[in-house]
Amino acid sequence: MEWLNVTAGQGLGGLLLASFLAATVLPGGSEALLWAFLELHPEEASTALLLATLGNTAGGMTSWGCGAFLPRWRRLETLPHGDRLRRWGSPLLLLSWLPLVGDALCVAAGWLRLHWLPCCLFMAAGKFARYWLIARMALAD
């Protein structure tokens, strides 16, 4: 991992950017970057966890915003599984960290005009839990 030997400040900035981009429709994952960063700078675990969660949540909310600007060409009642979306709403965003499905959930939440604050909070909780588990595993080595 010599190629990744960057200062903690540089690494944290890169982690924030990578976690933001990974939560948009762009391909990429920030989990491996968090793991590698923690291997080099375990003393920065709390800051890295916070910034990865913040960046990934901001990326998810960007997807939510994109969904909010999409026209509603179909009524909710005609959507497949529309009753489930209505029933569960923003708590489904606890799963926004999932590959592929997570991006679609964020865009759908915006398209359905679900209120931004609960969406953001559930999104952040799910993303934090995933990063926390990764950090625990990386620091257990």
N, CA, C and O atoms as a GROMACS GRO file, in nm:
protein
  564
    1MET      N    1   0.081  -0.120   0.000
    1MET     CA    2   0.000   0.000   0.000
    1MET      C    3   0.086   0.126   0.000
    1MET      O    4   0.038   0.233   0.038
    2GLU      N    5   0.210   0.116  -0.041
    2GLU     CA    6   0.295   0.234  -0.047
    2GLU      C    7   0.239   0.342  -0.138
    2GLU      O    8   0.254   0.461  -0.110
    3TRP      N    9   0.174   0.302  -0.247
    3TRP     CA   10   0.118   0.397  -0.342
    3TRP      C   11   0.011   0.483  -0.278
    3TRP      O   12  -0.018   0.592  -0.327
    4LEU      N   13  -0.049   0.434  -0.168
    4LEU     CA   14  -0.157   0.508  -0.101
    4LEU      C   15  -0.103   0.588   0.016
    4LEU      O   16  -0.180   0.642   0.095
    5ASN      N   17   0.028   0.596   0.028
    5ASN     CA   18   0.089   0.664   0.141
    5ASN      C   19   0.074   0.816   0.126
    5ASN      O   20   0.163   0.884   0.076
    6VAL      N   21  -0.039   0.865   0.171
    6VAL     CA   22  -0.069   1.008   0.166
    6VAL      C   23  -0.086   1.058   0.308
    6VAL      O   24  -0.102   0.978   0.400
    7THR      N   25  -0.082   1.188   0.325
    7THR     CA   26  -0.106   1.243   0.457
    7THR      C   27  -0.251   1.218   0.496
    7THR      O   28  -0.336   1.194   0.411
    8ALA      N   29  -0.277   1.226   0.623
    8ALA     CA   30  -0.414   1.204   0.670
    8ALA      C   31  -0.508   1.308   0.610
    8ALA      O   32  -0.621   1.275   0.574
    9GLY      N   33  -0.463   1.431   0.601
    9GLY     CA   34  -0.548   1.536   0.544
    9GLY      C   35  -0.584   1.511   0.399
    9GLY      O   36  -0.699   1.527   0.360
   10GLN      N   37  -0.485   1.472   0.320
   10GLN     CA   38  -0.511   1.440   0.179
   10GLN      C   39  -0.604   1.320   0.167
   10GLN      O   40  -0.696   1.318   0.086
   11GLY      N   41  -0.578   1.221   0.248
   11GLY     CA   42  -0.659   1.100   0.245
   11GLY      C   43  -0.803   1.126   0.285
   11GLY      O   44  -0.895   1.069   0.226
   12LEU      N   45  -0.823   1.210   0.385
   12LEU     CA   46  -0.959   1.241   0.429
   12LEU      C   47  -1.035   1.318   0.322
   12LEU      O   48  -1.154   1.295   0.301
   13GLY      N   49  -0.968   1.409   0.255
   13GLY     CA   50  -1.032   1.483   0.145
   13GLY      C   51  -1.071   1.389   0.032
   13GLY      O   52  -1.180   1.400  -0.024
   14GLY      N   53  -0.981   1.298  -0.002
   14GLY     CA   54  -1.010   1.199  -0.106
   14GLY      C   55  -1.122   1.106  -0.067
   14GLY      O   56  -1.204   1.068  -0.150
   15LEU      N   57  -1.125   1.068   0.060
   15LEU     CA   58  -1.230   0.980   0.110
   15LEU      C   59  -1.366   1.049   0.102
   15LEU      O   60  -1.465   0.987   0.063
   16LEU      N   61  -1.372   1.177   0.139
   16LEU     CA   62  -1.496   1.254   0.131
   16LEU      C   63  -1.545   1.259  -0.014
   16LEU      O   64  -1.663   1.234  -0.041
   17LEU      N   65  -1.456   1.292  -0.106
   17LEU     CA   66  -1.493   1.300  -0.247
   17LEU      C   67  -1.535   1.164  -0.302
   17LEU      O   68  -1.636   1.153  -0.372
   18ALA      N   69  -1.458   1.061  -0.272
   18ALA     CA   70  -1.489   0.927  -0.323
   18ALA      C   71  -1.622   0.876  -0.268
   18ALA      O   72  -1.699   0.813  -0.340
   19SER      N   73  -1.650   0.904  -0.141
   19SER     CA   74  -1.776   0.856  -0.083
   19SER      C   75  -1.894   0.933  -0.142
   19SER      O   76  -2.002   0.876  -0.157
   20PHE      N   77  -1.874   1.060  -0.175
   20PHE     CA   78  -1.981   1.137  -0.241
   20PHE      C   79  -2.009   1.078  -0.379
   20PHE      O   80  -2.123   1.049  -0.413
   21LEU      N   81  -1.904   1.061  -0.459
   21LEU     CA   82  -1.920   1.011  -0.595
   21LEU      C   83  -1.976   0.869  -0.598
   21LEU      O   84  -2.051   0.834  -0.688
   22ALA      N   85  -1.939   0.788  -0.499
   22ALA     CA   86  -1.987   0.649  -0.495
   22ALA      C   87  -2.137   0.641  -0.469
   22ALA      O   88  -2.200   0.541  -0.502
   23ALA      N   89  -2.194   0.745  -0.409
   23ALA     CA   90  -2.337   0.744  -0.378
   23ALA      C   91  -2.422   0.800  -0.491
   23ALA      O   92  -2.545   0.795  -0.484
   24THR      N   93  -2.359   0.852  -0.593
   24THR     CA   94  -2.434   0.899  -0.708
   24THR      C   95  -2.443   0.782  -0.807
   24THR      O   96  -2.403   0.671  -0.775
   25VAL      N   97  -2.495   0.808  -0.923
   25VAL     CA   98  -2.510   0.700  -1.021
   25VAL      C   99  -2.377   0.663  -1.086
   25VAL      O  100  -2.373   0.572  -1.169
   26LEU      N  101  -2.269   0.731  -1.051
   26LEU     CA  102  -2.137   0.696  -1.103
   26LEU      C  103  -2.091   0.566  -1.038
   26LEU      O  104  -2.115   0.544  -0.920
   27PRO      N  105  -2.026   0.480  -1.113
   27PRO     CA  106  -1.979   0.354  -1.054
   27PRO      C  107  -1.861   0.380  -0.961
   27PRO      O  108  -1.784   0.474  -0.982
   28GLY      N  109  -1.848   0.299  -0.863
   28GLY     CA  110  -1.735   0.311  -0.772
   28GLY      C  111  -1.780   0.279  -0.630
   28GLY      O  112  -1.897   0.290  -0.595
   29GLY      N  113  -1.683   0.240  -0.551
   29GLY     CA  114  -1.711   0.209  -0.412
   29GLY      C  115  -1.610   0.276  -0.323
   29GLY      O  116  -1.492   0.285  -0.356
   30SER      N  117  -1.656   0.323  -0.211
   30SER     CA  118  -1.566   0.392  -0.118
   30SER      C  119  -1.525   0.303  -0.001
   30SER      O  120  -1.442   0.343   0.080
   31GLU      N  121  -1.582   0.185   0.009
   31GLU     CA  122  -1.552   0.097   0.121
   31GLU      C  123  -1.405   0.057   0.123
   31GLU      O  124  -1.341   0.060   0.228
   32ALA      N  125  -1.352   0.019   0.008
   32ALA     CA  126  -1.211  -0.022   0.000
   32ALA      C  127  -1.118   0.093   0.033
   32ALA      O  128  -1.014   0.075   0.096
   33LEU      N  129  -1.157   0.212  -0.010
   33LEU     CA  130  -1.075   0.330   0.021
   33LEU      C  131  -1.076   0.359   0.171
   33LEU      O  132  -0.972   0.393   0.227
   34LEU      N  133  -1.191   0.346   0.235
   34LEU     CA  134  -1.198   0.365   0.381
   34LEU      C  135  -1.108   0.263   0.450
   34LEU      O  136  -1.032   0.298   0.540
   35TRP      N  137  -1.118   0.138   0.409
   35TRP     CA  138  -1.036   0.033   0.469
   35TRP      C  139  -0.887   0.065   0.455
   35TRP      O  140  -0.812   0.058   0.552
   36ALA      N  141  -0.846   0.100   0.334
   36ALA     CA  142  -0.705   0.130   0.309
   36ALA      C  143  -0.660   0.252   0.389
   36ALA      O  144  -0.549   0.253   0.444
   37PHE      N  145  -0.745   0.353   0.396
   37PHE     CA  146  -0.710   0.472   0.474
   37PHE      C  147  -0.690   0.437   0.621
   37PHE      O  148  -0.596   0.484   0.684
   38LEU      N  149  -0.779   0.354   0.674
   38LEU     CA  150  -0.769   0.317   0.815
   38LEU      C  151  -0.648   0.230   0.843
   38LEU      O  152  -0.594   0.231   0.954
   39GLU      N  153  -0.604   0.154   0.742
   39GLU     CA  154  -0.481   0.076   0.758
   39GLU      C  155  -0.361   0.169   0.778
   39GLU      O  156  -0.270   0.139   0.856
   40LEU      N  157  -0.362   0.282   0.708
   40LEU     CA  158  -0.251   0.378   0.716
   40LEU      C  159  -0.265   0.476   0.832
   40LEU      O  160  -0.165   0.518   0.890
   41HIS      N  161  -0.388   0.513   0.864
   41HIS     CA  162  -0.412   0.617   0.965
   41HIS      C  163  -0.522   0.574   1.062
   41HIS      O  164  -0.629   0.635   1.063
   42PRO      N  165  -0.498   0.471   1.142
   42PRO     CA  166  -0.603   0.424   1.233
   42PRO      C  167  -0.644   0.527   1.338
   42PRO      O  168  -0.754   0.522   1.392
   43GLU      N  169  -0.554   0.620   1.366
   43GLU     CA  170  -0.585   0.725   1.464
   43GLU      C  171  -0.691   0.823   1.414
   43GLU      O  172  -0.746   0.900   1.493
   44GLU      N  173  -0.720   0.821   1.284
   44GLU     CA  174  -0.820   0.910   1.224
   44GLU      C  175  -0.952   0.839   1.199
   44GLU      O  176  -1.031   0.883   1.116
   45ALA      N  177  -0.977   0.730   1.271
   45ALA     CA  178  -1.096   0.648   1.244
   45ALA      C  179  -1.226   0.727   1.260
   45ALA      O  180  -1.314   0.717   1.175
   46SER      N  181  -1.239   0.802   1.366
   46SER     CA  182  -1.364   0.876   1.389
   46SER      C  183  -1.389   0.980   1.280
   46SER      O  184  -1.501   0.993   1.230
   47THR      N  185  -1.285   1.052   1.244
   47THR     CA  186  -1.299   1.154   1.139
   47THR      C  187  -1.329   1.089   1.005
   47THR      O  188  -1.413   1.137   0.929
   48ALA      N  189  -1.260   0.980   0.975
   48ALA     CA  190  -1.283   0.910   0.848
   48ALA      C  191  -1.426   0.856   0.841
   48ALA      O  192  -1.490   0.866   0.737
   49LEU      N  193  -1.474   0.801   0.949
   49LEU     CA  194  -1.611   0.748   0.954
   49LEU      C  195  -1.712   0.860   0.933
   49LEU      O  196  -1.809   0.845   0.858
   50LEU      N  197  -1.689   0.972   0.998
   50LEU     CA  198  -1.779   1.088   0.984
   50LEU      C  199  -1.778   1.141   0.840
   50LEU      O  200  -1.885   1.166   0.784
   51LEU      N  201  -1.661   1.160   0.782
   51LEU     CA  202  -1.652   1.216   0.647
   51LEU      C  203  -1.705   1.120   0.541
   51LEU      O  204  -1.768   1.164   0.445
   52ALA      N  205  -1.679   0.991   0.557
   52ALA     CA  206  -1.732   0.895   0.460
   52ALA      C  207  -1.886   0.895   0.465
   52ALA      O  208  -1.952   0.894   0.361
   53THR      N  209  -1.940   0.898   0.585
   53THR     CA  210  -2.087   0.902   0.601
   53THR      C  211  -2.143   1.031   0.544
   53THR      O  212  -2.244   1.029   0.474
   54LEU      N  213  -2.079   1.142   0.575
   54LEU     CA  214  -2.125   1.272   0.525
   54LEU      C  215  -2.122   1.277   0.373
   54LEU      O  216  -2.219   1.318   0.310
   55GLY      N  217  -2.011   1.236   0.314
   55GLY     CA  218  -1.999   1.239   0.168
   55GLY      C  219  -2.098   1.146   0.100
   55GLY      O  220  -2.158   1.184   0.000
   56ASN      N  221  -2.114   1.026   0.154
   56ASN     CA  222  -2.204   0.929   0.094
   56ASN      C  223  -2.350   0.973   0.109
   56ASN      O  224  -2.431   0.953   0.018
   57THR      N  225  -2.384   1.034   0.222
   57THR     CA  226  -2.519   1.085   0.242
   57THR      C  227  -2.545   1.204   0.148
   57THR      O  228  -2.654   1.215   0.091
   58ALA      N  229  -2.447   1.291   0.133
   58ALA     CA  230  -2.463   1.404   0.041
   58ALA      C  231  -2.482   1.355  -0.102
   58ALA      O  232  -2.562   1.412  -0.177
   59GLY      N  233  -2.410   1.252  -0.141
   59GLY     CA  234  -2.428   1.193  -0.274
   59GLY      C  235  -2.567   1.134  -0.290
   59GLY      O  236  -2.630   1.149  -0.394
   60GLY      N  237  -2.614   1.066  -0.186
   60GLY     CA  238  -2.749   1.009  -0.190
   60GLY      C  239  -2.856   1.117  -0.198
   60GLY      O  240  -2.956   1.101  -0.269
   61MET      N  241  -2.835   1.226  -0.127
   61MET     CA  242  -2.932   1.336  -0.133
   61MET      C  243  -2.926   1.407  -0.268
   61MET      O  244  -3.026   1.464  -0.313
   62THR      N  245  -2.811   1.404  -0.333
   62THR     CA  246  -2.802   1.457  -0.470
   62THR      C  247  -2.888   1.372  -0.563
   62THR      O  248  -2.959   1.425  -0.648
   63SER      N  249  -2.882   1.241  -0.546
   63SER     CA  250  -2.967   1.152  -0.624
   63SER      C  251  -3.115   1.177  -0.591
   63SER      O  252  -3.199   1.177  -0.680
   64TRP      N  253  -3.145   1.198  -0.463
   64TRP     CA  254  -3.282   1.231  -0.421
   64TRP      C  255  -3.327   1.357  -0.494
   64TRP      O  256  -3.439   1.363  -0.546
   65GLY      N  257  -3.240   1.460  -0.498
   65GLY     CA  258  -3.274   1.585  -0.566
   65GLY      C  259  -3.297   1.566  -0.715
   65GLY      O  260  -3.387   1.626  -0.772
   66CYS      N  261  -3.216   1.482  -0.777
   66CYS     CA  262  -3.238   1.452  -0.919
   66CYS      C  263  -3.374   1.387  -0.939
   66CYS      O  264  -3.446   1.420  -1.034
   67GLY      N  265  -3.410   1.296  -0.850
   67GLY     CA  266  -3.540   1.232  -0.860
   67GLY      C  267  -3.655   1.329  -0.841
   67GLY      O  268  -3.760   1.316  -0.904
   68ALA      N  269  -3.634   1.428  -0.754
   68ALA     CA  270  -3.740   1.526  -0.728
   68ALA      C  271  -3.767   1.612  -0.850
   68ALA      O  272  -3.878   1.665  -0.866
   69PHE      N  273  -3.669   1.627  -0.937
   69PHE     CA  274  -3.687   1.709  -1.057
   69PHE      C  275  -3.739   1.630  -1.176
   69PHE      O  276  -3.770   1.689  -1.280
   70LEU      N  277  -3.748   1.498  -1.163
   70LEU     CA  278  -3.805   1.418  -1.271
   70LEU      C  279  -3.956   1.440  -1.276
   70LEU      O  280  -4.020   1.450  -1.171
   71PRO      N  281  -4.013   1.448  -1.393
   71PRO     CA  282  -4.158   1.465  -1.401
   71PRO      C  283  -4.230   1.339  -1.355
   71PRO      O  284  -4.182   1.228  -1.374
   72ARG      N  285  -4.344   1.358  -1.293
   72ARG     CA  286  -4.425   1.244  -1.248
   72ARG      C  287  -4.522   1.210  -1.359
   72ARG      O  288  -4.632   1.265  -1.368
   73TRP      N  289  -4.479   1.117  -1.445
   73TRP     CA  290  -4.560   1.081  -1.560
   73TRP      C  291  -4.661   0.971  -1.528
   73TRP      O  292  -4.752   0.945  -1.607
   74ARG      N  293  -4.645   0.907  -1.413
   74ARG     CA  294  -4.739   0.803  -1.373
   74ARG      C  295  -4.785   0.831  -1.231
   74ARG      O  296  -4.711   0.887  -1.150
   75ARG      N  297  -4.903   0.793  -1.203
   75ARG     CA  298  -4.954   0.809  -1.067
   75ARG      C  299  -4.896   0.700  -0.979
   75ARG      O  300  -4.865   0.591  -1.028
   76LEU      N  301  -4.881   0.727  -0.851
   76LEU     CA  302  -4.825   0.632  -0.757
   76LEU      C  303  -4.906   0.503  -0.753
   76LEU      O  304  -4.850   0.394  -0.736
   77GLU      N  305  -5.036   0.514  -0.768
   77GLU     CA  306  -5.122   0.395  -0.761
   77GLU      C  307  -5.092   0.296  -0.873
   77GLU      O  308  -5.119   0.177  -0.858
   78THR      N  309  -5.038   0.343  -0.984
   78THR     CA  310  -5.012   0.253  -1.096
   78THR      C  311  -4.870   0.194  -1.093
   78THR      O  312  -4.838   0.109  -1.175
   79LEU      N  313  -4.788   0.238  -1.001
   79LEU     CA  314  -4.652   0.185  -0.991
   79LEU      C  315  -4.654   0.043  -0.937
   79LEU      O  316  -4.734   0.010  -0.850
   80PRO      N  317  -4.565  -0.042  -0.990
   80PRO     CA  318  -4.553  -0.175  -0.929
   80PRO      C  319  -4.505  -0.159  -0.784
   80PRO      O  320  -4.413  -0.083  -0.758
   81HIS      N  321  -4.566  -0.228  -0.696
   81HIS     CA  322  -4.531  -0.223  -0.553
   81HIS      C  323  -4.552  -0.084  -0.493
   81HIS      O  324  -4.490  -0.050  -0.393
   82GLY      N  325  -4.639  -0.005  -0.554
   82GLY     CA  326  -4.666   0.130  -0.502
   82GLY      C  327  -4.719   0.128  -0.361
   82GLY      O  328  -4.691   0.220  -0.284
   83ASP      N  329  -4.796   0.025  -0.326
   83ASP     CA  330  -4.848   0.016  -0.189
   83ASP      C  331  -4.734   0.000  -0.088
   83ASP      O  332  -4.741   0.055   0.022
   84ARG      N  333  -4.630  -0.076  -0.125
   84ARG     CA  334  -4.515  -0.092  -0.035
   84ARG      C  335  -4.438   0.038  -0.020
   84ARG      O  336  -4.396   0.074   0.090
   85LEU      N  337  -4.420   0.109  -0.131
   85LEU     CA  338  -4.350   0.237  -0.124
   85LEU      C  339  -4.426   0.335  -0.035
   85LEU      O  340  -4.366   0.408   0.044
   86ARG      N  341  -4.557   0.336  -0.050
   86ARG     CA  342  -4.639   0.424   0.033
   86ARG      C  343  -4.630   0.382   0.180
   86ARG      O  344  -4.624   0.467   0.269
   87ARG      N  345  -4.631   0.252   0.203
   87ARG     CA  346  -4.631   0.201   0.340
   87ARG      C  347  -4.499   0.227   0.412
   87ARG      O  348  -4.499   0.274   0.526
   88TRP      N  349  -4.386   0.198   0.346
   88TRP     CA  350  -4.256   0.208   0.412
   88TRP      C  351  -4.190   0.344   0.396
   88TRP      O  352  -4.122   0.390   0.488
   89GLY      N  353  -4.209   0.409   0.284
   89GLY     CA  354  -4.156   0.544   0.263
   89GLY      C  355  -4.009   0.560   0.293
   89GLY      O  356  -3.927   0.477   0.255
   90SER      N  357  -3.975   0.669   0.362
   90SER     CA  358  -3.835   0.703   0.386
   90SER      C  359  -3.756   0.600   0.466
   90SER      O  360  -3.634   0.593   0.447
   91PRO      N  361  -3.815   0.519   0.556
   91PRO     CA  362  -3.733   0.417   0.623
   91PRO      C  363  -3.666   0.318   0.527
   91PRO      O  364  -3.566   0.255   0.564
   92LEU      N  365  -3.720   0.303   0.406
   92LEU     CA  366  -3.653   0.217   0.308
   92LEU      C  367  -3.512   0.266   0.275
   92LEU      O  368  -3.428   0.189   0.229
   93LEU      N  369  -3.488   0.394   0.300
   93LEU     CA  370  -3.355   0.449   0.268
   93LEU      C  371  -3.248   0.402   0.365
   93LEU      O  372  -3.130   0.435   0.347
   94LEU      N  373  -3.285   0.327   0.467
   94LEU     CA  374  -3.183   0.259   0.547
   94LEU      C  375  -3.102   0.165   0.459
   94LEU      O  376  -2.988   0.130   0.492
   95LEU      N  377  -3.162   0.123   0.346
   95LEU     CA  378  -3.095   0.033   0.252
   95LEU      C  379  -3.027   0.108   0.138
   95LEU      O  380  -2.987   0.046   0.039
   96SER      N  381  -3.014   0.237   0.149
   96SER     CA  382  -2.956   0.317   0.039
   96SER      C  383  -2.809   0.288   0.016
   96SER      O  384  -2.754   0.330  -0.085
   97TRP      N  385  -2.745   0.217   0.106
   97TRP     CA  386  -2.604   0.182   0.089
   97TRP      C  387  -2.586   0.062  -0.004
   97TRP      O  388  -2.474   0.037  -0.048
   98LEU      N  389  -2.692  -0.011  -0.034
   98LEU     CA  390  -2.680  -0.129  -0.120
   98LEU      C  391  -2.636  -0.092  -0.261
   98LEU      O  392  -2.682   0.009  -0.315
   99PRO      N  393  -2.548  -0.171  -0.321
   99PRO     CA  394  -2.508  -0.143  -0.459
   99PRO      C  395  -2.629  -0.149  -0.553
   99PRO      O  396  -2.716  -0.234  -0.537
  100LEU      N  397  -2.634  -0.060  -0.649
  100LEU     CA  398  -2.737  -0.048  -0.752
  100LEU      C  399  -2.875  -0.015  -0.694
  100LEU      O  400  -2.935   0.085  -0.733
  101VAL      N  401  -2.924  -0.096  -0.604
  101VAL     CA  402  -3.056  -0.074  -0.546
  101VAL      C  403  -3.060   0.057  -0.467
  101VAL      O  404  -3.160   0.130  -0.472
  102GLY      N  405  -2.953   0.087  -0.396
  102GLY     CA  406  -2.948   0.208  -0.314
  102GLY      C  407  -2.965   0.335  -0.395
  102GLY      O  408  -3.038   0.425  -0.355
  103ASP      N  409  -2.898   0.343  -0.509
  103ASP     CA  410  -2.911   0.461  -0.595
  103ASP      C  411  -3.055   0.475  -0.643
  103ASP      O  412  -3.110   0.585  -0.644
  104ALA      N  413  -3.115   0.364  -0.682
  104ALA     CA  414  -3.253   0.367  -0.730
  104ALA      C  415  -3.348   0.410  -0.618
  104ALA      O  416  -3.444   0.483  -0.644
  105LEU      N  417  -3.324   0.364  -0.496
  105LEU     CA  418  -3.409   0.404  -0.384
  105LEU      C  419  -3.402   0.554  -0.360
  105LEU      O  420  -3.504   0.618  -0.334
  106CYS      N  421  -3.282   0.609  -0.368
  106CYS     CA  422  -3.266   0.754  -0.345
  106CYS      C  423  -3.337   0.835  -0.452
  106CYS      O  424  -3.407   0.932  -0.421
  107VAL      N  425  -3.321   0.796  -0.578
  107VAL     CA  426  -3.388   0.866  -0.687
  107VAL      C  427  -3.540   0.850  -0.673
  107VAL      O  428  -3.614   0.947  -0.692
  108ALA      N  429  -3.586   0.730  -0.641
  108ALA     CA  430  -3.730   0.706  -0.626
  108ALA      C  431  -3.788   0.787  -0.512
  108ALA      O  432  -3.900   0.838  -0.524
  109ALA      N  433  -3.715   0.800  -0.402
  109ALA     CA  434  -3.764   0.880  -0.290
  109ALA      C  435  -3.784   1.025  -0.330
  109ALA      O  436  -3.882   1.088  -0.290
  110GLY      N  437  -3.693   1.078  -0.410
  110GLY     CA  438  -3.710   1.214  -0.459
  110GLY      C  439  -3.825   1.224  -0.556
  110GLY      O  440  -3.904   1.319  -0.551
  111TRP      N  441  -3.836   1.126  -0.645
  111TRP     CA  442  -3.943   1.126  -0.744
  111TRP      C  443  -4.080   1.117  -0.677
  111TRP      O  444  -4.177   1.177  -0.724
  112LEU      N  445  -4.087   1.042  -0.567
  112LEU     CA  446  -4.212   1.029  -0.493
  112LEU      C  447  -4.239   1.150  -0.404
  112LEU      O  448  -4.342   1.157  -0.337
  113ARG      N  449  -4.146   1.244  -0.403
  113ARG     CA  450  -4.157   1.367  -0.323
  113ARG      C  451  -4.166   1.337  -0.174
  113ARG      O  452  -4.236   1.406  -0.100
  114LEU      N  453  -4.092   1.232  -0.130
  114LEU     CA  454  -4.085   1.206   0.013
  114LEU      C  455  -4.008   1.320   0.078
  114LEU      O  456  -3.913   1.371   0.019
  115HIS      N  457  -4.048   1.358   0.197
  115HIS     CA  458  -3.985   1.474   0.264
  115HIS      C  459  -3.835   1.451   0.280
  115HIS      O  460  -3.791   1.342   0.316
  116TRP      N  461  -3.758   1.554   0.252
  116TRP     CA  462  -3.613   1.541   0.247
  116TRP      C  463  -3.550   1.507   0.382
  116TRP      O  464  -3.453   1.432   0.387
  117LEU      N  465  -3.602   1.562   0.492
  117LEU     CA  466  -3.536   1.542   0.621
  117LEU      C  467  -3.539   1.397   0.668
  117LEU      O  468  -3.434   1.343   0.702
  118PRO      N  469  -3.657   1.331   0.673
  118PRO     CA  470  -3.653   1.188   0.711
  118PRO      C  471  -3.570   1.105   0.613
  118PRO      O  472  -3.501   1.011   0.653
  119CYS      N  473  -3.577   1.139   0.485
  119CYS     CA  474  -3.496   1.067   0.386
  119CYS      C  475  -3.349   1.079   0.419
  119CYS      O  476  -3.276   0.980   0.417
  120CYS      N  477  -3.305   1.199   0.448
  120CYS     CA  478  -3.165   1.225   0.479
  120CYS      C  479  -3.123   1.150   0.606
  120CYS      O  480  -3.015   1.092   0.611
  121LEU      N  481  -3.207   1.154   0.708
  121LEU     CA  482  -3.173   1.088   0.835
  121LEU      C  483  -3.165   0.936   0.821
  121LEU      O  484  -3.072   0.875   0.872
  122PHE      N  485  -3.262   0.875   0.752
  122PHE     CA  486  -3.258   0.731   0.732
  122PHE      C  487  -3.141   0.691   0.643
  122PHE      O  488  -3.075   0.589   0.665
  123MET      N  489  -3.116   0.772   0.542
  123MET     CA  490  -3.004   0.747   0.452
  123MET      C  491  -2.872   0.750   0.531
  123MET      O  492  -2.790   0.659   0.519
  124ALA      N  493  -2.855   0.853   0.611
  124ALA     CA  494  -2.732   0.867   0.690
  124ALA      C  495  -2.716   0.752   0.788
  124ALA      O  496  -2.605   0.702   0.807
  125ALA      N  497  -2.824   0.709   0.850
  125ALA     CA  498  -2.816   0.599   0.947
  125ALA      C  499  -2.771   0.470   0.880
  125ALA      O  500  -2.685   0.399   0.932
  126GLY      N  501  -2.827   0.439   0.765
  126GLY     CA  502  -2.787   0.317   0.694
  126GLY      C  503  -2.643   0.323   0.646
  126GLY      O  504  -2.569   0.225   0.657
  127LYS      N  505  -2.605   0.436   0.594
  127LYS     CA  506  -2.468   0.451   0.543
  127LYS      C  507  -2.367   0.450   0.658
  127LYS      O  508  -2.259   0.392   0.644
  128PHE      N  509  -2.401   0.512   0.769
  128PHE     CA  510  -2.313   0.511   0.886
  128PHE      C  511  -2.292   0.368   0.936
  128PHE      O  512  -2.179   0.328   0.965
  129ALA      N  513  -2.401   0.291   0.944
  129ALA     CA  514  -2.391   0.153   0.994
  129ALA      C  515  -2.296   0.070   0.906
  129ALA      O  516  -2.215  -0.007   0.957
  130ARG      N  517  -2.307   0.087   0.775
  130ARG     CA  518  -2.219   0.014   0.684
  130ARG      C  519  -2.073   0.055   0.705
  130ARG      O  520  -1.986  -0.032   0.717
  131TYR      N  521  -2.045   0.184   0.709
  131TYR     CA  522  -1.908   0.231   0.728
  131TYR      C  523  -1.854   0.192   0.866
  131TYR      O  524  -1.735   0.162   0.880
  132TRP      N  525  -1.939   0.194   0.967
  132TRP     CA  526  -1.896   0.157   1.101
  132TRP      C  527  -1.850   0.012   1.103
  132TRP      O  528  -1.746  -0.020   1.162
  133LEU      N  529  -1.927  -0.076   1.038
  133LEU     CA  530  -1.887  -0.217   1.031
  133LEU      C  531  -1.755  -0.235   0.957
  133LEU      O  532  -1.670  -0.315   0.998
  134ILE      N  533  -1.738  -0.162   0.849
  134ILE     CA  534  -1.612  -0.170   0.772
  134ILE      C  535  -1.495  -0.121   0.856
  134ILE      O  536  -1.388  -0.182   0.857
  135ALA      N  537  -1.516  -0.011   0.928
  135ALA     CA  538  -1.410   0.043   1.014
  135ALA      C  539  -1.375  -0.055   1.125
  135ALA      O  540  -1.257  -0.073   1.157
  136ARG      N  541  -1.475  -0.117   1.184
  136ARG     CA  542  -1.449  -0.216   1.290
  136ARG      C  543  -1.365  -0.332   1.237
  136ARG      O  544  -1.272  -0.378   1.303
  137MET      N  545  -1.399  -0.379   1.118
  137MET     CA  546  -1.324  -0.490   1.060
  137MET      C  547  -1.182  -0.447   1.025
  137MET      O  548  -1.087  -0.522   1.047
  138ALA      N  549  -1.167  -0.325   0.970
  138ALA     CA  550  -1.034  -0.277   0.931
  138ALA      C  551  -0.944  -0.258   1.053
  138ALA      O  552  -0.825  -0.286   1.047
  139LEU      N  553  -1.001  -0.211   1.161
  139LEU     CA  554  -0.921  -0.184   1.281
  139LEU      C  555  -0.898  -0.309   1.365
  139LEU      O  556  -0.814  -0.308   1.455
  140ALA      N  557  -0.970  -0.415   1.336
  140ALA     CA  558  -0.953  -0.540   1.411
  140ALA      C  559  -0.829  -0.616   1.366
  140ALA      O  560  -0.780  -0.704   1.437
  141ASP      N  561  -0.777  -0.582   1.250
  141ASP     CA  562  -0.658  -0.652   1.196
  141ASP      C  563  -0.539  -0.638   1.287
  141ASP      O  564  -0.432  -0.690   1.257
   0.00000   0.00000   0.00000
